[in-house]
């Protein structure tokens, strides 16, 4: 499927666009004026934005990238926390 449609093309192909999992640009006078973004992709973008706006999350992400975090197997954590 092409990635940009004029308004008229988008209207004529809306059901096909909505069933796809692609981000589609909508253009007017050869300029993109908007986008159709599938719900799952949009929710993922919002979640990423929320994480990146959280200073505590960024601290942990940076610590992981620097190799400063230690990981344990899940079973070990469950035992430690008393979870069966």
DONU-552472 format. One record per atom (N, C-alpha, C): z negated, x, y negated. Coordinates in steps of 0.001 Angstrom, whole numbers, padded with zeros to 6 digits, always signed. Each point is the difference from the previous one (the first is absolute). Layout:
! DONU-552472
ZXY ...
This chain:
! DONU-552472
+000000+000844+001168 +000000-000844-001168 +000000+000893-001235 +000724-000414-001015 +000027+000802-001212 -001345-000090-000716 -000280+000942-000862 -001335+000082-000607 -000091-000648-001376 +001131-000383-000589 -000020-000659-001304 +000972-001167+000005 -000440-001130-000528 +000809-001201-000098 -000013-000483-001440 +001104-000611-000421 -000027-000692-001284 -000848-001256+000184 -000343-000653-001079 -000806-001226+000099 +000727-001028+000870 +001293-000195-000236 +000761-000986+000775 +000046+000372+001479 +000219+001282+000305 +000022+000449+001395 -001365-000196+000660 -001058+000307-000742 -001352-000157+000546 -000297-001465+000292 +000420-000887-000878 -000202-001427+000243 +000755-000445+001244 +001239+000439+000131 +000822-000403+001141 -000491+000589+001317 -000677+001144-000055 -000457+000695+001213 -001519+000023+000140 -000695-000882-000702 -001460+000110-000042 -000646-000070+001376 +000439-000914+000847 -000650-000102+001319 +000198+001285+000812 +001161+000617-000116 +000241+001272+000702 -000870+001111-000586 -000111+000041-001332 -000833+001006-000660 -001460-000190+000398 -000468-001247+000009 -001405-000283+000323 -000349+000359+001439 +000965-000083+000913 -000262+000354+001405 +000028+001504+000239 +000583+000732-000912 +000079+001451+000192 -001335+000640-000376 -000156+001226+000373 -001219+000732-000357 +000315+001041-001067 +001022-000273-000800 +000459+000964-000983 -000379-000414-001414 -000226+000992-000831 -000160-000251-001421 +001405-000141-000572 +000212-001062-000771 +001329-000284-000535 -000086-000112-001519 +000874+000713-000672 +000089-000098-001451 +000849-001195-000397 -000360-000660-001098 +000760-001107-000550 +000522+000460-001353 +001318-000098-000183 +000583+000542-001231 +000643-001081-000856 +000082+000321-001282 +000691-000841-000979 +000723+000957-000938 +001276-000229-000195 +000813+000883-000842 -000118+001465+000438 +000034+000220+001308 -000045+001342+000610 -001328+000734-000196 -001050-000688-000436 -001328+000618-000129 -000975-000730+000910 -000785+000769+000744 -001009-000617+000864 -001090-000584-000893 -000247-001303+000189 -000997-000691-000830 -001215-000442+000800 +000062+000131+001319 -001133-000399+000829 +000218+000430+001436 -001015-000264+000811 +000057+000380+001403 -000557-001111+000872 +000573-000135+001180 -000603-000800+001058 -000686+001011+000910 -001305-000191+000202 -000767+000908+000857 -000660-000843+001092 +000261+000307+001278 -000640-000764+001072 -001526+000043-000135 -000637-001075+000396 -001454-000147-000154 -000777+001178+000584 +000348+000432+001199 -000739+001088+000651 +000090+001284-000817 +001188+000290-000520 +000176+001209-000820 -000806-000111-001284 +000019-001188-000615 -000728-000207-001244 -001506+000137+000222 -000507-000588+001073 -001430+000119+000305 -000379+001455+000235 +000869+000753+000666 -000247+001427+000216 -000060+000765-001316 +000897-000331-000923 -000019+000641-001321 -001301-000304-000743 -000421-001264+000039 -001256-000371-000675 -001196+000729+000599 -000042+000076+001328 -001101+000687+000664 -000025+001484-000383 +001158+000628-000026 +000086+001405-000396 -000461+000194-001434 +000408-000902-000887 -000421+000096-001403 -001520-000144-000134 -000590-000908+000777 -001450-000183-000040 -000721+001254+000474 +000488+000607+001069 -000617+001227+000516 +000107+001123-001024 +001186+000159-000578 +000206+001086-000961 -000771-000213-001303 -000422-001230-000268 -000786-000283-001196 -001499+000204+000243 -000381+000297+001242 -001405+000161+000358 -000354+001490+000019 -000807+000462-000967 -000328+001426-000064 -000679+000530+001272 -000814-000819+000624 -000687+000426+001232 +001017+000220+001127 +000973-000891+000100 +001044+000153+001026 +000815+001267-000252 +000332+000266-001251 +000764+001203-000344 -000791+001251+000354 -001306-000046-000220 -000850+001142+000362 +000102+000294+001497 -000073-001042+000832 +000074+000179+001448 +001403+000421+000439 +001023-000542-000624 +001372+000391+000324 +000210+001481-000303 -000462+000442-001162 +000145+001408-000380 -000804+000917+000920 -001195-000450+000397 -000805+000801+000928 +000707+000134+001345 +000628-001081+000458 +000741+000058+001257 +001185+000954-000115 +000745-000093-001093 +001147+000884-000205 -000418+001466-000036 -001191+000263-000525 -000498+001374-000092 -000611+000470+001313 -000043-000874+001014 -000556+000370+001300 -001516+000077+000006 -000656-000699-000921 -001454+000077-000116 -000732-001105+000757 +000711-000869+000675 -000640-001079+000750 -000023+000343+001481 -001037-000459+000671 -000106+000188+001439 +000100-001362+000663 +000748-000071+001062 +000200-001254+000712 -000639+000065+001369 -000483-001174+000467 -000584-000126+001329 +000797-001062+000751 -000026+000064+001328 +000619-001074+000777 -000728-001328-000263 +000720-001103+000026 -000572-001310-000272 -001161-000312+000943 +000151+000347+001268 -001054-000278+000983 -001306+000687-000397 +000091+001193-000540 -001190+000727-000443 -000657-000709-001186 +000787-000489-000911 -000531-000733-001158 -000667-001294+000439 +000643-000726+000919 -000568-001251+000491 -001351+000242+000663 -000093+001062+000772 -001262+000348+000657 -001070+000317-001047 +000370+000776-000997 -000905+000396-001064 -000497-001211-000798 +000866-000994-000198 -000358-001186-000780 -000583-001112+000856 -000067+000196+001316 -000565-000995+000901 +000925-001188+000246 +001304+000247-000053 +000981-001064+000230 +000493+000130+001439 +000010-001120+000708 +000486+000026+001398 +001439-000380+000078 
